[in-house]
């Protein structure tokens, strides 16, 4: 179900589009070939659409073609082109709910109509005047079309996620802004050179549009490479020490739950989760006899163990994961009172993401069996978190954790989050050395 505010917003957009389309049912026959070419190009662009990095929408390269059609053939042709020639593969496969599909086509129809009318009002004319004479109205209306398209979708996402527009832009659109900007000159040239090239010459612009789509694919591929790198490191950690692997996966999961409960922005929630999964990656450099020692560590062994945040930070810095290195790994053993390590940070000097990891890390460590002790009961671990509030832990974050943990035994939660396996892998089963995992 859609939130009520989002449903009203989508209904309003569809109503406005219906009024615009209702003013014209017929298109002059002389436009038929041009509209057909534009429609084919639009469908090529729409069928090549890609899901946004975190879902909740798609990005395609069909908008410049829609804008050019609106400028060349007028607002009503633009409106009908936006309505009928922007189908995507996912829409036809019914992977998108029908209200969202109707909304998508309605907003494209409005964009086509507004673009055509704005161009005419600003004195633009692709038949009578040169490209230079049309430059100012072209730039204005093309920018207007891209702003409208982004705004329509961003408002829908903001209403659905109940987040601010600023956050929605940063999380979903900021990384793709360069690709949108690259589309602007293509739309400009498609409309401006219509008089010189004719309608068949417009086909030449499908090549640069395909190139722009490739840049979007590259952005998504880089993000996937980032995920794959995390998976490889976790697999290596699993082979080194199955307990630490299971502990890290749970800390990432608990950290995500706590960050969501604190209503943090979605990109920060994701950052907390990754930082939690990677916070002990530096233990790959810790000797196994120390990691698996059945008794208490002596002072020399403690000093060696305390190096793992620095080692982990250095590992992540080498593969360009500075955010995780600085926030979730290097400082996850700092304390609110300033007596932690390695830098004795105090209070708000510790990044908020790291303060979250500190709480859930301590909880999972207490509720897990270790070689030198049995796991604490959930209630005892909760009492320890409460006692450490304002001393070891940020009191505000500790309180938020207690809100979700006092009535829910997190040590018994199972499952995975966003496709990440939280269960022991092949390496754990193959290389298990007597350690016991909980959770």
Helices and strands as residue ranges (DSSP letters): H 4-22, G 29-31, H 32-47, E 50-51, E 58-59, H 63-73, H 75-84, H 89-92, H 98-121, H 135-161, H 165-168, I 169-173, G 174-176, H 177-192, H 194-201, G 202-204, H 205-240, H 242-261, H 266-278, G 281-285, H 288-291, H 299-305, H 308-318, H 322-324, I 325-329, G 347-349, H 352-366, H 378-388, H 395-405, G 410-412, H 426-431
